[in-house]
Amino acid sequence: MEKYQMFINGEWRSSGESFESINPYNREAWALIPQASEKDVEDAIDAARTAFKKTWRNTPGLQRAKLMNKLADLLEQNAAHMALIESTDNGKIIKETSKQMVFAARMYRFYASYADKLYGQTIPLDNPNFFDYTLCEPVGVVVLITAWNSPIQLLANKLGPALAAGNCVVIKPSEQASASTLEFAKLVQEAGFPPGVVNVVTGDGKVGDCLTRSTQIDKISFTGGSQTGRLIGKNASQNFVPLTLELGGKSPNIVFADADFNKAVAGAIAGIFASSGQTCIAGSRLLVQRPIYEKMAEAIAERAKTIKMGNPLDESTQMGPVANEMQYQRIMQAIESVEAEGAKILCGGRVTDSALASGYFIQPTVLVDVANCMKVAQEEIFGPVLSVIPFDEEDEAITMANDSVYGLASGVWTTNLSRAHRVAKQIDAGTVWINTYRTSAAQAPFGGVKQSGYGRERGFHAILPYTRTKNVMIDMSDEVQDPFSIRTN
């Protein structure tokens, strides 16, 4: 049993209480994770505040960049070990977690390159006797809360821009998958970051509540479920703390009849069955133009039946278990209720293979005869469940795509260039993939609209919310101003 400690002010500590982390492949406890106390949370925030005031905000961007690049090097060097920990903790196949470690390292290098380039501006005013300029400053202490499905990659989206801008952070990973973040903190320490710049506290929702209610923080970035996002938003509003929220999705993946059929099938599979469907960007609503609807549904179902399920640590495994008991029960309840709504299960559902009985395995599930108004097409399931929905005309597809409280991601499959641009412009989503799906880049901004949240991660756009603009105005004249009049410049 691996026993972990929290990382606060450059030191490892535990409050004495802990809880077990369960391996979703065999449902066995494999690690003990500390449960932070209110004192631990306060100490972590105090450490970050002290480090911000005394050290990090005054550290030149070039030095911040060197430390971030060192961290990226260490993450790459330890990618295999980090992937092993994360796959053991959340059941994601190691083929993917290995790539995510390398991508996270790329994110740190990307933001390191901005650490010495956060420029202010000089602003010409109407009065030539006044000189005006702006400063780009860090906001201060930032709380970063990540989800259990991709802890290290999600953290890189937040920690990279936060550190590059000169902020200090308190990280709180999901209690369902905390081990890889605590392992990552060892790399932070090895890289040589000053104590207090990066802190990690672990535990249940009480820890997150304590963090987000604090009057001593300056920003919150959260990735997770919409209900938790609402609670965090309520806490943040009490102290006017700005938020970045990356929440759920029910993303439409639209396939037109003129699409490259084989490519679209592969994209649909990747969109919903990769990561066992446990991604906020999952293309869980496949909208297919009617002339190819039946053919595509059958092709996806046949391919889904061949997906190799098994030990996530086996390189040949294509789909692992879902991450935890609660998630497993939630997905199975959704599958078992679809026929009552009028939909049909074309393939999938409960696993009958005795070799997989010990884990939280759910077969890749394809549903047909689904109407866009059905519960299964409107509520986020966060599992390997695909609703295939027919449409006739382009306008109908756009209307159906936008008929959702969510707006995170979307896909369009067509060989018609004009249609691709036309549809992309009309979809209410933060990301539109055309003839691809679930593709990421450090340079490309990511985030949602509507109940999928607000703010952007990745790309240059993500660094701006971790900064604030200060205006400096200087009177260079010898004139004595009338104290009872307002001067405009």
Kinemage of the C-alpha trace (Angstrom):
@kinemage 1
@onewidth
@group {chain A} dominant
@subgroup {mainchain}
@vectorlist {calphas} color= white
{ca met a 1} P 0.000 0.000 0.000
{ca glu a 2} L 1.547 3.289 -1.162
{ca lys a 3} L 1.242 5.990 1.515
{ca tyr a 4} L 1.257 9.564 0.253
{ca gln a 5} L 1.689 12.924 1.964
{ca met a 6} L 0.665 16.427 0.967
{ca phe a 7} L 3.130 19.027 -0.288
{ca ile a 8} L 2.930 22.351 1.573
{ca asn a 9} L 5.590 25.062 1.649
{ca gly a 10} L 8.196 22.736 0.175
{ca glu a 11} L 7.643 20.043 2.817
{ca trp a 12} L 5.756 16.747 2.973
{ca arg a 13} L 3.111 16.402 5.638
{ca ser a 14} L -0.105 14.657 6.625
{ca ser a 15} L -2.832 15.582 9.074
{ca gly a 16} L -3.096 11.963 10.192
{ca glu a 17} L -6.376 11.170 8.453
{ca ser a 18} L -6.341 9.352 5.134
{ca phe a 19} L -8.546 7.437 2.712
{ca glu a 20} L -7.975 4.596 0.286
{ca ser a 21} L -7.543 4.989 -3.447
{ca ile a 22} L -9.183 2.136 -5.338
{ca asn a 23} L -7.707 0.628 -8.502
{ca pro a 24} L -10.712 0.462 -10.876
{ca tyr a 25} L -9.227 -2.519 -12.733
{ca asn a 26} L -9.464 -4.873 -9.760
{ca arg a 27} L -11.386 -2.769 -7.204
{ca glu a 28} L -8.542 -3.161 -4.720
{ca ala a 29} L -7.115 -0.424 -2.501
{ca trp a 30} L -3.598 0.388 -3.615
{ca ala a 31} L -2.736 3.739 -2.011
{ca leu a 32} L -3.519 5.875 1.037
{ca ile a 33} L -4.232 9.544 0.310
{ca pro a 34} L -4.144 12.166 3.081
{ca gln a 35} L -7.334 13.997 4.002
{ca ala a 36} L -6.419 17.642 4.468
{ca ser a 37} L -7.659 19.480 7.527
{ca glu a 38} L -8.786 23.104 7.541
{ca lys a 39} L -5.401 23.943 9.077
{ca asp a 40} L -3.625 22.237 6.163
{ca val a 41} L -5.624 24.317 3.705
{ca glu a 42} L -4.901 27.545 5.563
{ca asp a 43} L -1.197 26.700 5.778
{ca ala a 44} L -1.042 25.979 2.054
{ca ile a 45} L -2.691 29.302 1.208
{ca asp a 46} L -0.413 31.152 3.658
{ca ala a 47} L 2.642 29.465 2.130
{ca ala a 48} L 1.560 30.498 -1.347
{ca arg a 49} L 0.850 34.058 -0.214
{ca thr a 50} L 4.250 34.386 1.460
{ca ala a 51} L 6.094 32.919 -1.506
{ca phe a 52} L 4.230 35.243 -3.848
{ca lys a 53} L 5.052 38.381 -1.895
{ca lys a 54} L 8.652 37.540 -1.029
{ca thr a 55} L 9.861 35.474 -3.951
{ca trp a 56} L 7.947 34.447 -7.013
{ca arg a 57} L 6.400 37.684 -8.275
{ca asn a 58} L 9.852 39.263 -8.071
{ca thr a 59} L 11.569 36.370 -9.846
{ca pro a 60} L 12.542 37.416 -13.388
{ca gly a 61} L 10.598 35.751 -16.158
{ca leu a 62} L 13.773 34.191 -17.495
{ca gln a 63} L 14.335 32.372 -14.188
{ca arg a 64} L 10.710 31.262 -13.986
{ca ala a 65} L 11.062 29.883 -17.503
{ca lys a 66} L 14.208 27.928 -16.574
{ca leu a 67} L 12.440 26.250 -13.678
{ca met a 68} L 9.397 25.451 -15.813
{ca asn a 69} L 11.568 23.944 -18.541
{ca lys a 70} L 13.388 21.892 -15.912
{ca leu a 71} L 10.020 20.648 -14.675
{ca ala a 72} L 9.084 19.712 -18.252
{ca asp a 73} L 12.335 17.774 -18.620
{ca leu a 74} L 11.698 15.867 -15.406
{ca leu a 75} L 8.130 15.078 -16.416
{ca glu a 76} L 9.300 13.643 -19.716
{ca gln a 77} L 12.066 11.664 -18.033
{ca asn a 78} L 9.558 10.206 -15.572
{ca ala a 79} L 6.676 9.834 -18.041
{ca ala a 80} L 6.570 6.040 -17.800
{ca his a 81} L 6.373 6.082 -14.005
{ca met a 82} L 3.827 8.900 -13.958
{ca ala a 83} L 1.675 7.082 -16.522
{ca leu a 84} L 1.810 3.899 -14.440
{ca ile a 85} L 0.602 5.773 -11.352
{ca glu a 86} L -2.207 7.557 -13.181
{ca ser a 87} L -3.461 4.471 -15.016
{ca thr a 88} L -3.468 2.524 -11.763
{ca asp a 89} L -5.415 5.302 -10.094
{ca asn a 90} L -8.102 6.059 -12.695
{ca gly a 91} L -8.085 3.104 -15.117
{ca lys a 92} L -7.187 5.060 -18.237
{ca ile a 93} L -5.099 2.985 -20.637
{ca ile a 94} L -1.378 3.522 -20.294
{ca lys a 95} L -1.049 4.130 -24.025
{ca glu a 96} L -2.950 7.369 -23.450
{ca thr a 97} L -1.579 8.431 -20.069
{ca ser a 98} L 1.957 8.061 -21.435
{ca lys a 99} L 1.160 10.481 -24.252
{ca gln a 100} L -0.565 12.829 -21.830
{ca met a 101} L 2.610 13.135 -19.733
{ca val a 102} L 4.578 14.166 -22.810
{ca phe a 103} L 1.829 16.599 -23.822
{ca ala a 104} L 1.829 18.100 -20.325
{ca ala a 105} L 5.577 18.651 -20.608
{ca arg a 106} L 4.943 20.421 -23.911
{ca met a 107} L 2.456 22.683 -22.136
{ca tyr a 108} L 5.010 23.750 -19.530
{ca arg a 109} L 7.535 24.549 -22.239
{ca phe a 110} L 4.918 26.487 -24.186
{ca tyr a 111} L 4.069 28.703 -21.230
{ca ala a 112} L 7.673 29.001 -20.120
{ca ser a 113} L 8.293 30.803 -23.401
{ca tyr a 114} L 5.831 33.512 -22.320
{ca ala a 115} L 7.255 34.060 -18.831
{ca asp a 116} L 9.528 36.918 -19.960
{ca lys a 117} L 7.168 38.311 -22.599
{ca leu a 118} L 4.227 39.623 -20.587
{ca tyr a 119} L 4.601 43.161 -21.820
{ca gly a 120} L 2.801 46.316 -20.814
{ca gln a 121} L 1.994 49.164 -23.192
{ca thr a 122} L 2.631 52.851 -23.508
{ca ile a 123} L -0.598 54.705 -24.247
{ca pro a 124} L -0.646 58.095 -26.022
{ca leu a 125} L -3.059 60.494 -24.314
{ca asp a 126} L -4.708 63.653 -25.599
{ca asn a 127} L -2.561 65.837 -23.321
{ca pro a 128} L 1.106 65.563 -24.388
{ca asn a 129} L 2.227 66.514 -20.868
{ca phe a 130} L 0.991 63.178 -19.539
{ca phe a 131} L 2.794 59.862 -19.894
{ca asp a 132} L 0.700 56.727 -19.505
{ca tyr a 133} L 1.701 53.078 -19.435
{ca thr a 134} L 0.402 49.706 -18.260
{ca leu a 135} L 1.969 46.873 -16.276
{ca cys a 136} L 1.020 43.219 -16.687
{ca glu a 137} L 1.075 41.761 -13.169
{ca pro a 138} L 0.267 38.336 -11.674
{ca val a 139} L -2.997 38.114 -9.736
{ca gly a 140} L -1.471 36.445 -6.652
{ca val a 141} L -2.566 33.149 -5.080
{ca val a 142} L -4.441 30.818 -7.412
{ca val a 143} L -6.440 27.707 -6.498
{ca leu a 144} L -6.296 24.965 -9.138
{ca ile a 145} L -8.864 22.153 -8.850
{ca thr a 146} L -8.651 19.241 -11.290
{ca ala a 147} L -10.840 16.287 -12.261
{ca trp a 148} L -10.080 12.581 -11.975
{ca asn a 149} L -10.109 11.662 -15.653
{ca ser a 150} L -6.798 13.313 -16.714
{ca pro a 151} L -5.188 14.838 -13.599
{ca ile a 152} L -1.733 15.699 -14.953
{ca gln a 153} L -2.826 16.994 -18.347
{ca leu a 154} L -5.616 19.079 -16.817
{ca leu a 155} L -3.171 20.456 -14.265
{ca ala a 156} L -0.743 21.503 -17.011
{ca asn a 157} L -3.522 23.561 -18.617
{ca lys a 158} L -3.725 25.595 -15.413
{ca leu a 159} L -0.344 25.450 -13.725
{ca gly a 160} L 1.610 26.390 -16.842
{ca pro a 161} L 0.043 29.835 -17.358
{ca ala a 162} L -0.262 30.450 -13.607
{ca leu a 163} L 3.464 29.961 -12.984
{ca ala a 164} L 4.562 31.756 -16.131
{ca ala a 165} L 2.582 34.844 -15.099
{ca gly a 166} L 4.228 34.856 -11.659
{ca asn a 167} L 1.471 33.412 -9.476
{ca cys a 168} L 1.755 30.932 -6.626
{ca val a 169} L -0.711 28.063 -6.426
{ca val a 170} L -2.581 25.631 -4.221
{ca ile a 171} L -3.567 22.500 -6.148
{ca lys a 172} L -6.440 20.267 -5.136
{ca pro a 173} L -6.822 17.107 -7.280
{ca ser a 174} L -9.973 15.004 -7.236
{ca glu a 175} L -10.169 12.627 -4.298
{ca gln a 176} L -10.919 9.918 -6.878
{ca ala a 177} L -7.437 10.249 -8.441
{ca ser a 178} L -4.876 12.168 -6.388
{ca ala a 179} L -1.784 9.968 -6.574
{ca ser a 180} L -0.294 11.226 -9.839
{ca thr a 181} L -0.567 14.856 -8.690
{ca leu a 182} L 1.304 14.027 -5.479
{ca glu a 183} L 3.942 12.217 -7.553
{ca phe a 184} L 4.140 15.315 -9.753
{ca ala a 185} L 4.820 17.457 -6.673
{ca lys a 186} L 8.017 15.443 -6.193
{ca leu a 187} L 9.140 16.653 -9.610
{ca val a 188} L 8.276 20.242 -8.656
{ca gln a 189} L 10.514 19.873 -5.607
{ca glu a 190} L 13.308 18.289 -7.651
{ca ala a 191} L 13.117 21.055 -10.247
{ca gly a 192} L 14.007 23.583 -7.534
{ca phe a 193} L 10.919 25.778 -7.253
{ca pro a 194} L 11.056 27.956 -4.128
{ca pro a 195} L 8.999 26.657 -1.173
{ca gly a 196} L 5.379 27.760 -1.280
{ca val a 197} L 5.212 28.449 -5.013
{ca val a 198} L 3.440 25.138 -5.632
{ca asn a 199} L 1.399 23.429 -2.899
{ca val a 200} L -0.797 20.323 -3.081
{ca val a 201} L -3.604 19.484 -0.662
{ca thr a 202} L -5.810 16.412 -1.049
{ca gly a 203} L -9.143 15.245 0.215
{ca asp a 204} L -12.882 15.323 -0.366
{ca gly a 205} L -15.265 18.139 -1.188
{ca lys a 206} L -14.798 19.744 2.227
{ca val a 207} L -11.239 20.608 1.207
{ca gly a 208} L -12.406 22.225 -2.019
{ca asp a 209} L -15.085 24.131 -0.143
{ca cys a 210} L -12.545 25.447 2.365
{ca leu a 211} L -10.189 26.496 -0.416
{ca thr a 212} L -12.776 28.305 -2.491
{ca arg a 213} L -14.316 30.117 0.488
{ca ser a 214} L -10.999 31.614 1.512
{ca thr a 215} L -10.642 35.392 1.527
{ca gln a 216} L -6.911 34.998 0.897
{ca ile a 217} L -7.038 33.741 -2.683
{ca asp a 218} L -7.103 35.739 -5.910
{ca lys a 219} L -8.336 33.330 -8.585
{ca ile a 220} L -9.850 29.858 -8.994
{ca ser a 221} L -9.572 27.532 -11.968
{ca phe a 222} L -11.772 24.447 -11.853
{ca thr a 223} L -12.289 21.465 -14.133
{ca gly a 224} L -15.070 19.070 -13.219
{ca gly a 225} L -18.804 18.567 -13.005
{ca ser a 226} L -21.360 21.316 -13.456
{ca gln a 227} L -22.920 20.883 -10.009
{ca thr a 228} L -19.562 21.290 -8.269
{ca gly a 229} L -18.877 24.242 -10.555
{ca arg a 230} L -22.039 25.920 -9.288
{ca leu a 231} L -20.961 25.458 -5.663
{ca ile a 232} L -17.518 26.858 -6.406
{ca gly a 233} L -19.057 29.788 -8.264
{ca lys a 234} L -21.240 30.545 -5.254
{ca asn a 235} L -18.238 30.500 -2.918
{ca ala a 236} L -16.153 32.637 -5.263
{ca ser a 237} L -18.897 35.218 -5.618
{ca gln a 238} L -18.826 35.931 -1.875
{ca asn a 239} L -15.320 37.373 -2.205
{ca phe a 240} L -15.496 38.456 -5.872
{ca val a 241} L -12.814 35.932 -6.837
{ca pro a 242} L -12.549 35.483 -10.632
{ca leu a 243} L -13.110 32.015 -12.065
{ca thr a 244} L -12.143 29.853 -14.982
{ca leu a 245} L -14.639 26.992 -15.267
{ca glu a 246} L -14.220 24.002 -17.569
{ca leu a 247} L -17.329 21.915 -16.994
{ca gly a 248} L -19.352 19.237 -18.731
{ca gly a 249} L -20.413 18.637 -22.289
{ca lys a 250} L -22.829 16.773 -24.506
{ca ser a 251} L -20.929 17.412 -27.689
{ca pro a 252} L -22.467 16.954 -31.153
{ca asn a 253} L -20.380 15.124 -33.754
{ca ile a 254} L -22.026 15.860 -37.113
{ca val a 255} L -21.500 13.580 -40.116
{ca phe a 256} L -22.755 14.723 -43.514
{ca ala a 257} L -23.452 12.261 -46.310
{ca asp a 258} L -20.505 13.532 -48.347
{ca ala a 259} L -17.983 12.852 -45.548
{ca asp a 260} L -15.086 10.440 -45.918
{ca phe a 261} L -17.004 7.498 -44.419
{ca asn a 262} L -14.109 5.503 -42.969
{ca lys a 263} L -12.478 8.576 -41.515
{ca ala a 264} L -15.753 9.655 -39.914
{ca val a 265} L -16.277 6.203 -38.381
{ca ala a 266} L -12.797 6.323 -36.849
{ca gly a 267} L -13.497 9.850 -35.582
{ca ala a 268} L -16.774 8.798 -34.002
{ca ile a 269} L -15.075 5.874 -32.251
{ca ala a 270} L -12.299 8.146 -30.955
{ca gly a 271} L -14.816 10.737 -29.875
{ca ile a 272} L -16.766 8.473 -27.556
{ca phe a 273} L -14.868 5.281 -26.717
{ca ala a 274} L -11.376 6.658 -26.138
{ca ser a 275} L -10.809 7.085 -22.389
{ca ser a 276} L -13.908 4.917 -21.880
{ca gly a 277} L -15.958 7.970 -22.810
{ca gln a 278} L -14.802 9.762 -19.665
{ca thr a 279} L -13.908 13.071 -21.260
{ca cys a 280} L -15.784 16.351 -21.136
{ca ile a 281} L -15.291 16.669 -24.908
{ca ala a 282} L -16.770 13.238 -25.703
{ca gly a 283} L -18.719 13.266 -28.961
{ca ser a 284} L -21.633 11.523 -27.289
{ca arg a 285} L -24.250 12.761 -29.788
{ca leu a 286} L -23.456 11.485 -33.288
{ca leu a 287} L -25.700 13.358 -35.711
{ca val a 288} L -25.699 11.493 -39.025
{ca gln a 289} L -27.329 12.596 -42.279
{ca arg a 290} L -30.100 10.149 -43.101
{ca pro a 291} L -28.733 8.643 -46.353
{ca ile a 292} L -25.810 7.108 -44.427
{ca tyr a 293} L -27.419 6.827 -40.981
{ca glu a 294} L -28.030 3.070 -40.857
{ca lys a 295} L -24.744 2.223 -42.560
{ca met a 296} L -22.768 4.348 -40.110
{ca ala a 297} L -24.555 3.071 -37.018
{ca glu a 298} L -23.893 -0.526 -38.064
{ca ala a 299} L -20.241 0.194 -38.923
{ca ile a 300} L -19.616 1.818 -35.542
{ca ala a 301} L -21.376 -1.008 -33.707
{ca glu a 302} L -19.311 -3.644 -35.515
{ca arg a 303} L -16.107 -1.781 -34.731
{ca ala a 304} L -17.168 -1.257 -31.108
{ca lys a 305} L -17.584 -5.014 -30.657
{ca thr a 306} L -13.904 -5.518 -31.527
{ca ile a 307} L -12.503 -3.006 -29.027
{ca lys a 308} L -10.129 -4.836 -26.723
{ca met a 309} L -10.965 -4.284 -23.082
{ca gly a 310} L -8.614 -5.275 -20.291
{ca asn a 311} L -5.810 -4.250 -17.978
{ca pro a 312} L -5.092 -0.555 -18.583
{ca leu a 313} L -1.398 -1.225 -17.951
{ca asp a 314} L -1.276 -3.564 -20.961
{ca glu a 315} L -0.134 -1.683 -24.073
{ca ser a 316} L -2.516 -3.723 -26.245
{ca thr a 317} L -5.611 -2.709 -24.258
{ca gln a 318} L -7.817 -0.257 -26.145
{ca met a 319} L -10.360 0.519 -23.427
{ca gly a 320} L -10.024 0.204 -19.681
{ca pro a 321} L -12.577 0.323 -16.871
{ca val a 322} L -14.451 3.420 -15.820
{ca ala a 323} L -12.798 5.204 -12.947
{ca asn a 324} L -14.859 4.409 -9.863
{ca glu a 325} L -17.919 2.747 -8.386
{ca met a 326} L -20.078 5.854 -8.440
{ca gln a 327} L -19.322 6.460 -12.100
{ca tyr a 328} L -19.952 2.811 -12.966
{ca gln a 329} L -23.379 2.815 -11.338
{ca arg a 330} L -24.331 6.113 -12.934
{ca ile a 331} L -23.460 4.924 -16.447
{ca met a 332} L -25.206 1.574 -16.041
{ca gln a 333} L -28.367 3.271 -14.801
{ca ala a 334} L -28.351 5.501 -17.881
{ca ile a 335} L -27.936 2.519 -20.223
{ca glu a 336} L -30.647 0.506 -18.513
{ca ser a 337} L -33.157 3.351 -18.808
{ca val a 338} L -32.752 4.151 -22.529
{ca glu a 339} L -35.200 1.578 -23.878
{ca ala a 340} L -37.941 3.007 -21.669
{ca glu a 341} L -37.402 6.290 -23.526
{ca gly a 342} L -37.815 4.561 -26.885
{ca ala a 343} L -34.181 4.153 -27.895
{ca lys a 344} L -32.607 0.843 -28.887
{ca ile a 345} L -29.298 -0.650 -27.743
{ca leu a 346} L -27.527 -1.714 -30.926
{ca cys a 347} L -24.550 -3.110 -29.010
{ca gly a 348} L -22.889 -2.936 -25.617
{ca gly a 349} L -24.032 -2.555 -22.054
{ca arg a 350} L -23.052 -4.667 -19.120
{ca val a 351} L -19.865 -6.742 -19.446
{ca thr a 352} L -20.391 -10.511 -19.298
{ca asp a 353} L -16.734 -11.553 -19.701
{ca ser a 354} L -15.770 -13.222 -16.422
{ca ala a 355} L -12.146 -12.163 -16.932
{ca leu a 356} L -13.252 -8.536 -16.499
{ca ala a 357} L -15.728 -9.103 -13.670
{ca ser a 358} L -13.412 -7.735 -10.997
{ca gly a 359} L -13.191 -4.273 -12.581
{ca tyr a 360} L -15.568 -1.414 -13.388
{ca phe a 361} L -15.906 -2.433 -17.026
{ca ile a 362} L -18.723 -1.307 -19.313
{ca gln a 363} L -18.910 -2.421 -22.932
{ca pro a 364} L -18.795 0.224 -25.681
{ca thr a 365} L -22.483 1.001 -26.134
{ca val a 366} L -24.187 2.264 -29.304
{ca leu a 367} L -27.776 3.522 -29.162
{ca val a 368} L -30.067 4.073 -32.148
{ca asp a 369} L -33.617 5.360 -32.559
{ca val a 370} L -32.580 8.223 -30.306
{ca ala a 371} L -34.380 11.560 -30.453
{ca asn a 372} L -32.391 14.640 -29.551
{ca cys a 373} L -34.935 15.532 -26.865
{ca met a 374} L -34.391 12.290 -24.949
{ca lys a 375} L -32.669 12.316 -21.578
{ca val a 376} L -29.852 10.140 -22.934
{ca ala a 377} L -29.171 12.793 -25.597
{ca gln a 378} L -29.383 15.771 -23.265
{ca glu a 379} L -27.656 14.729 -20.032
{ca glu a 380} L -23.940 14.074 -19.747
{ca ile a 381} L -23.314 10.377 -19.042
{ca phe a 382} L -19.507 10.571 -19.014
{ca gly a 383} L -19.072 7.018 -20.191
{ca pro a 384} L -18.793 4.851 -23.339
{ca val a 385} L -22.346 5.475 -24.530
{ca leu a 386} L -22.998 6.839 -28.034
{ca ser a 387} L -26.381 8.151 -29.188
{ca val a 388} L -26.697 8.003 -32.986
{ca ile a 389} L -29.310 10.510 -34.194
{ca pro a 390} L -30.443 11.062 -37.810
{ca phe a 391} L -30.970 14.405 -39.524
{ca asp a 392} L -31.975 15.465 -43.026
{ca glu a 393} L -30.783 18.980 -43.813
{ca glu a 394} L -27.871 21.150 -42.721
{ca asp a 395} L -30.046 23.637 -40.821
{ca glu a 396} L -31.647 20.779 -38.901
{ca ala a 397} L -28.223 19.465 -37.865
{ca ile a 398} L -27.192 22.902 -36.601
{ca thr a 399} L -30.436 23.305 -34.657
{ca met a 400} L -30.027 19.868 -33.060
{ca ala a 401} L -26.367 20.514 -32.273
{ca asn a 402} L -27.231 23.733 -30.456
{ca asp a 403} L -30.237 22.252 -28.649
{ca ser a 404} L -28.278 21.596 -25.460
{ca val a 405} L -27.462 23.381 -22.235
{ca tyr a 406} L -23.811 22.580 -22.990
{ca gly a 407} L -21.397 24.055 -25.494
{ca leu a 408} L -17.910 22.660 -25.047
{ca ala a 409} L -16.850 20.837 -28.216
{ca ser a 410} L -18.248 19.681 -31.545
{ca gly a 411} L -17.244 17.926 -34.742
{ca val a 412} L -18.115 18.335 -38.413
{ca trp a 413} L -17.370 15.712 -41.052
{ca thr a 414} L -17.722 16.849 -44.667
{ca thr a 415} L -15.701 17.220 -47.855
{ca asn a 416} L -17.561 20.438 -48.700
{ca leu a 417} L -15.249 23.282 -47.688
{ca ser a 418} L -17.970 25.932 -47.758
{ca arg a 419} L -20.238 23.832 -45.568
{ca ala a 420} L -17.418 23.176 -43.100
{ca his a 421} L -16.841 26.888 -42.492
{ca arg a 422} L -20.547 27.716 -42.603
{ca val a 423} L -21.501 25.131 -39.992
{ca ala a 424} L -18.496 25.843 -37.771
{ca lys a 425} L -19.558 29.483 -37.537
{ca gln a 426} L -23.072 28.592 -36.422
{ca ile a 427} L -22.343 25.963 -33.771
{ca asp a 428} L -22.535 27.152 -30.159
{ca ala a 429} L -19.344 25.572 -28.840
{ca gly a 430} L -15.898 26.635 -27.762
{ca thr a 431} L -14.232 24.129 -30.105
{ca val a 432} L -15.229 22.916 -33.555
{ca trp a 433} L -13.197 20.071 -35.034
{ca ile a 434} L -13.531 19.547 -38.780
{ca asn a 435} L -12.672 16.104 -40.162
{ca thr a 436} L -10.955 15.256 -36.876
{ca tyr a 437} L -12.026 14.836 -33.274
{ca arg a 438} L -10.409 14.934 -29.831
{ca thr a 439} L -7.242 16.585 -31.126
{ca ser a 440} L -5.282 18.880 -28.797
{ca ala a 441} L -2.513 21.429 -29.249
{ca ala a 442} L -0.684 23.584 -26.720
{ca gln a 443} L -1.221 26.634 -28.921
{ca ala a 444} L -4.974 26.139 -29.451
{ca pro a 445} L -7.340 27.716 -26.889
{ca phe a 446} L -9.897 25.403 -25.294
{ca gly a 447} L -13.034 26.077 -23.275
{ca gly a 448} L -16.790 26.189 -23.414
{ca val a 449} L -19.913 28.327 -23.566
{ca lys a 450} L -23.292 28.032 -21.860
{ca gln a 451} L -23.210 25.463 -19.021
{ca ser a 452} L -19.872 24.096 -20.195
{ca gly a 453} L -18.221 26.994 -18.383
{ca tyr a 454} L -16.246 30.074 -19.331
{ca gly a 455} L -12.662 31.148 -19.772
{ca arg a 456} L -10.041 29.478 -21.926
{ca glu a 457} L -7.207 27.051 -21.291
{ca arg a 458} L -4.200 26.411 -23.535
{ca gly a 459} L -2.875 28.909 -26.021
{ca phe a 460} L -1.898 32.497 -25.297
{ca his a 461} L -5.515 33.266 -24.376
{ca ala a 462} L -5.170 31.165 -21.204
{ca ile a 463} L -2.398 33.231 -19.641
{ca leu a 464} L -4.316 36.505 -19.602
{ca pro a 465} L -6.790 35.550 -16.787
{ca tyr a 466} L -3.774 34.857 -14.554
{ca thr a 467} L -2.686 38.486 -14.950
{ca arg a 468} L -4.117 41.888 -14.169
{ca thr a 469} L -3.466 45.197 -15.861
{ca lys a 470} L -2.234 48.149 -13.831
{ca asn a 471} L -2.361 51.617 -15.325
{ca val a 472} L 0.312 54.209 -14.420
{ca met a 473} L -0.293 57.868 -15.361
{ca ile a 474} L 2.360 60.552 -14.878
{ca asp a 475} L 1.926 64.325 -15.053
{ca met a 476} L 5.172 65.697 -16.496
{ca ser a 477} L 4.063 69.359 -16.457
{ca asp a 478} L 4.718 72.001 -13.806
{ca glu a 479} L 1.057 73.006 -13.771
{ca val a 480} L -0.820 73.005 -10.451
{ca gln a 481} L -4.231 71.444 -10.991
{ca asp a 482} L -7.425 72.959 -9.642
{ca pro a 483} L -8.314 70.471 -6.887
{ca phe a 484} L -12.046 70.940 -7.496
{ca ser a 485} L -12.081 70.023 -11.174
{ca ile a 486} L -11.599 66.754 -12.995
{ca arg a 487} L -8.910 66.761 -15.628
{ca thr a 488} L -9.385 64.710 -18.801
{ca asn a 489} L -6.453 63.679 -20.919
